[in-house]
């Protein structure tokens, strides 16, 4: 028995040791697997719509394009990808024309105050989709805020606040997850608007590509390990100019529309399974899931609607606008909100107006080389696929991007694995030395202080300029030189440096009342496994972007850390804005993009040189010098935009009262438009951030009104205006284009606003239309 006990004890000891060895082996291997394939991922989204009245829109530089309502809201969307115990990167996509150097500075200051050095200028990228229908006045350099009457604090604050909040959301949502990448071709969504400049590139280079625009979309799919898919970001090149230079409604244009379509598609069609639903039907709406189809007799619906008359204006709380909106956080489940962003890349010469450019007087195609009509650029306009309806063109181009993104999202299977890393530096592009290969050796050239050519003032087929300027002008004329010299006469060195560009505005050497153009620019690379994002502070043309991507890819694949499966994408209009970047050959033609390439003919070569150095540092792990800091010009900003003084209504009328209602006992069909006009007040009094100015509600159970559409929906437009510029009276008109996907029932339209008294206090109000039937 004693021997048996000894043997038994030894067996138990061995078994115990074996168990722990096996357990440690399993745990060790599971940790290795997790670290190799798992990141922490977090996504966030926040409203950045800004002032919807009185403010000039950024993009077309058209002083008469003043915001007067909302097509749909603008948002900042963010992803964070982090190693569990290591580096992290942040990418923010803005429904804005471009990023702003000053905005990023202030965002980073706030993030440092909250998180220390976790988020810095080095690992945070902020990019714009390039909509030309958002409020301006948020950049810090004079040339970009002239038409907005200087700096607009509300525009600036809306961006800074929204970016900070969406990064906080993403940070708080960080959880174990995976990132997948997919690519695909998307045609008929962009055309080259400067084909004569593209043709000046070497024929041997052009022969490598089937199209004169980039047709590839690159998409990231974010999958939370518990919740499943939680978002997607993609990059595709087409300008945000489906909405024209005469539009006055705030809009995310085609990319903002695509993001709204995809987020709504996922919400309706997905419960965490990855999004396998078909996109061949119309863009889906949540309402059909919220409200059971009301299969009642028509007469009963009419009788029911007749019991709800317009309520008249009444006081409301600010919170009511937030709570009642369709996508209110108060109605979100515990699962994180799905976030989808359609980001910009090398769109410099790519127009969404895919039908081509035509003369408005004759209907004939514009001149090929200069985009003129009988010598005048003002008559040459590009046509979108919904011509002559710019809203329909916006929907179609957005829909094409949305549908391709859904396909890529559904089929994404390549998982990103490997390091999360980043490199960032500032460079003074007004005086960079650039080494170029030359037969028999190298040649050292220089970039120049910023300057804009005569062709810049001609505009593009997306938004023509004025007077007698023409694209492709490499001579200029005497009259406009005289006008230029009143502001600043360029030096001989500057003229020689910028050749063959004839200088119209010598912005890099104009310093009064403060800097007119940037000189110190950020250069940044973000890495997530085999994906590399090149953050560029401007608009690269198609061929310029191809050269930059190829140059960086060559460096990275030669280092041994990457194979040929590396994905290199350009994030355009990121971290600041410095206009265009063309190839040397395109610069020689001096169409709009070449005339807007600020730092001279070697601008692209300078970018390639600097990005190659960052890529080499990424491979070696070496530190990068931060470079010279750009100026903070916030305290020097000048604003000439007058504030709201007071709002008023006629005697006996309240804010929110209905001025023009839908007809009594009215019935609408799908495809009709219901319109209601309210007595209102200036939207600048309250931006209704994360709220709404307009709302459509459906009746449920005879006494409960459910929100179904708000001013973040493509079908609902909020239009605001005064009878004359200095009037204290104003109206808000809400137009609901009834979608084909709507369910039959009883509906009503509501308006939310805020009025300013003579003493400066703000009074929130709401108004409601009479009910009507939709069949």
Secondary structure as UniProt FT lines:
FT   HELIX           2..37
FT   STRAND          39..47
FT   STRAND          53..58
FT   TURN            63..64
FT   STRAND          66..70
FT   STRAND          75..82
FT   TURN            84..85
FT   STRAND          88..94
FT   HELIX           101..115
FT   TURN            116..117
FT   TURN            121..123
FT   STRAND          124..128
FT   STRAND          134..135
FT   HELIX           142..144
FT   TURN            145..149
FT   HELIX           153..172
FT   STRAND          175..185
FT   STRAND          191..192
FT   TURN            193..194
FT   HELIX           195..198
FT   TURN            199..200
FT   HELIX           203..206
FT   TURN            207..208
FT   STRAND          216..224
FT   TURN            225..227
FT   STRAND          228..235
FT   TURN            245..246
FT   HELIX           253..269
FT   HELIX           287..290
FT   HELIX           298..306
FT   STRAND          314..315
FT   HELIX           318..324
FT   TURN            326..327
FT   HELIX           329..331
FT   STRAND          339..343
FT   TURN            348..349
FT   STRAND          350..351
FT   TURN            354..355
FT   STRAND          356..359
FT   TURN            360..362
FT   TURN            368..370
FT   TURN            374..375
FT   HELIX           377..379
FT   STRAND          380..383
FT   TURN            385..388
FT   HELIX           390..411
FT   STRAND          414..415
FT   STRAND          420..428
FT   TURN            429..430
FT   STRAND          433..438
FT   TURN            439..440
FT   STRAND          441..446
FT   STRAND          452..453
FT   HELIX           454..458
FT   TURN            467..468
FT   TURN            471..472
FT   HELIX           478..487
FT   HELIX           492..498
FT   TURN            499..500
FT   STRAND          503..505
FT   HELIX           507..509
FT   STRAND          520..528
FT   TURN            529..530
FT   STRAND          531..535
FT   STRAND          539..540
FT   HELIX           542..558
FT   TURN            564..565
FT   STRAND          567..571
FT   STRAND          579..581
FT   HELIX           584..589
FT   HELIX           592..595
FT   TURN            598..599
FT   TURN            601..602
FT   HELIX           603..620
FT   HELIX           634..636
FT   TURN            651..652
FT   TURN            655..656
FT   STRAND          658..660
FT   TURN            664..665
FT   STRAND          667..668
FT   TURN            670..671
FT   STRAND          673..680
FT   HELIX           683..685
FT   TURN            689..690
FT   STRAND          694..700
FT   TURN            701..703
FT   STRAND          704..710
FT   TURN            711..712
FT   TURN            714..715
FT   STRAND          716..721
FT   TURN            725..726
FT   STRAND          730..737
FT   TURN            740..741
FT   STRAND          745..756
FT   TURN            758..759
FT   STRAND          762..768
FT   STRAND          772..774
//
